[in-house]
Amino acid sequence: MPNWNHKRSEALYQVAEWGDGRFAIGSNGNVKIAPDGEQGVTIDLHEVVQTLREDGLEAPILLRFDALLRARVQELNQAFRNAIQEYEYGAHYRGVFPIKVNQDRWVVDSLLAAGREYGMGLEVGSKPELLAGISQLSAAGSLMICNGYKDRQYVELALLSARIGLRTIIVIEKYTELDTILEASRRLGVRPSLGVRTKLSVGGAGRWKASVGDRSKFGLTTREIVRLVETLEAHGMLDCLELLHIHIGSQIPHIRSVKEAMREATQTLVGLSRMGVRIRWFDAGGGLGVDYDGSKTNFESSKNYSLQEYANDVVWHLHETCSSAGIEPPTIITESGRALAAHHAVLITEVVGVSSFEDVRPVSDTPATPDIVKKFAELRGDVTAKNYVECYHDAIELRDQAMLLFNTGQLPLPDRARIEESYWSICSAVLRITRTLDYVPEDLEHIEREFSDTYFLNFSLFQSIPDAWAIGQLFPVLPIHRHCERPRRRAVLADLTCDSDGKIDRFIDARDVKRTLELHDFNEGSPYYIGFFLVGAYQEILGDMHNLFGDTHIVHVDADSAGRPTLTHVRPGDTVETVLSFVQYPAEHLLASVDAHVDRAIESGQMSSEEAAQFRTGYEESLRGYTYLNRRAAAGEPPTPATEGQTSENPARLPG
């Protein structure tokens, strides 16, 4: 279509809706990122990928944009500052990053550096996360919230971390944890800073609505909270209970859920105050949503509120309650990990092949051609915009008759193949007609998906975006280039794994969820790159090594003092040797076994010495190689090894 341009592509893929002003499509047809908004530096994704390929890094590559992390930290803190100022709230806001959302050290470092001026801390939920958090929080008074299951060693480390200057608060989420804490406190001579998570009775929303309610995994019931207060008072430790914690889900789509939770939680705050507890910290938990589909609705992959509205509701409810009850307002904490981390990461992968139903051959008649084959051929030539529904129904009936003949031995295999070709051809003609319609008949709604192309991508769904498989999470997906061309194909996406679940057939849409994605024609020999956006929260740490596909290359992109994009850190992806060692196949054992096999083959005459040397060399090179497909090797080019050469002290310059 001659008048297709980048603006039409931007509307088709709804970039403005989910991109939050920081993702766009440039006039050259490439996706660009503006971490600081339209007035800041612009980074061309396709140019970044081309530069990385020249340096030896092939797709799949996970790109991290540190400036997006900084921007999200600033926006979150500014929203709460605005709300505190508007409602004249008498305390401050301090966010914490739940390290479980993305434990990568470079991500945590970037967030803490950006949040240092705001007093940002960490939330940890396990012993390994506690150890990481202690090492990362260097400034005196750094805030660390300790959630999750806690054994004696966990509690002891948390208590003693206060001696090195951390502001560590142990949140009691199971009543049985109290005895462990009291015993460790007596033995170590350290008075703990404690919090309590309350089980809210309000209904949850979204995929994680089970985070609240009487059957929720964590939290104390009202009865248990009263017992907790009485026990602490009996031990002379009531002043140790400083924090009230709530959590209503990882992705809250509806602002009403926030309002209802705050209404109930603030009354619990009042009740604790009347029992003599001075709550100094109110932790509103996580759940601040990410608008993955850009619809701005209460759909599970979206949210119907803004960041500022969320902050306003949290602050307003606390302000009103504390003012009415005469309570000193507590410092506000949120654990908004998803909202902080999701935007900063983009997975780039490459199309390696396409399967299409449109490659059908014409059927030519012979004197021996069965009548049913001839009827199919005639029907194929009769499809028009007036009778396409009738022709489709006739094709279904004829195919059923043909299968009956085949199953009873009356239709040869070649003739069945010709019938299949005619059937696909008829359906393709019907599909072309339905694509021109404003309304598609219900009987034909499935055709678009059933006759879509399958684009095979060089990545593992289970490793890089497991939530798309496990819980049906939607992520924005689109090509990162060629947006001045009209995308004429309709496709579902498949990964490299030999698992039928390794596919994506649900995509964001303005009105609902669409079952195919608009893509361009794939040309062999010309790289076609697809980007998965907003994948910075949870995806890497939840990923597994299905078919032994390992971590992808990871590249941090930032801007230098002149505003030019640079590579600040490169971490090559897993080699085959690395992932095999995870499942107890050490390289030295593998090579020893292969040498034995090769020696026997030479002795028996099945392999020459030259073939043996070639086989062993190929085996060793494969062990050292990337777990994903190597396009250079497929084209006969020698692979360029990736090295950890770029650091923040030695950045590599990018185009732009």
Secondary structure, 3 states (H helix, E strand, C coil): CCCCCHHHHHHHCCHHHHHCCCEEECCCCCEEECCCCCCCCCEEHHHHHHHHHHCCCCCCEEEEEHHHHHHHHHHHHHHHHHHHHHHCCCCCECCEEEHHHCCCHHHHHHHHHHHHHHCCEEEECCHHHHHHHHHHCCCCCCEEEECCCCCHHHHHHHHHHHHHCCEEEEEECCCCHHHHHHHHHHHHCCCCCEEEEECCCCCCCCCCHHHCCCCCCCCECHHHHHHHHHHHHHCCCHHHEEEEECCCCCEECCHHHHHHHHHHHHHHHHHHHHCCCCCCEEECCCEECCCCCCCCCCCCCCCCCCHHHHHHHHHHHHHHHHHHHCCCCCEEECCCHHHHHHHHEEEEEEEEEEECCCCCCCCCCCCCCCHHHHHHHHHHCCCCCCCHHHHHHHHHHHHHHHHHHHHCCCCCHHHHHHHHHHHHHHHHHHHHHHCCCCCCCHHHCCHHHHCCEEEEECCCHHHHCHHHHHCCCCCCEEECCCCCCCCCEEEEEECCCCCCCCEECCEECCCCEECCEEECCCCCCCCCEEEEECCCCCHHHHCCCHHHCCCCEEEEEEECCCCCEEEEEEECCCEHHHHHHHCCCCHHHHHHHHHHHHHHHHHCCCCCHHHHHHHHHHHHHHHHCECCCCHHHHCCCCCCCCCCCCECCECEECCC
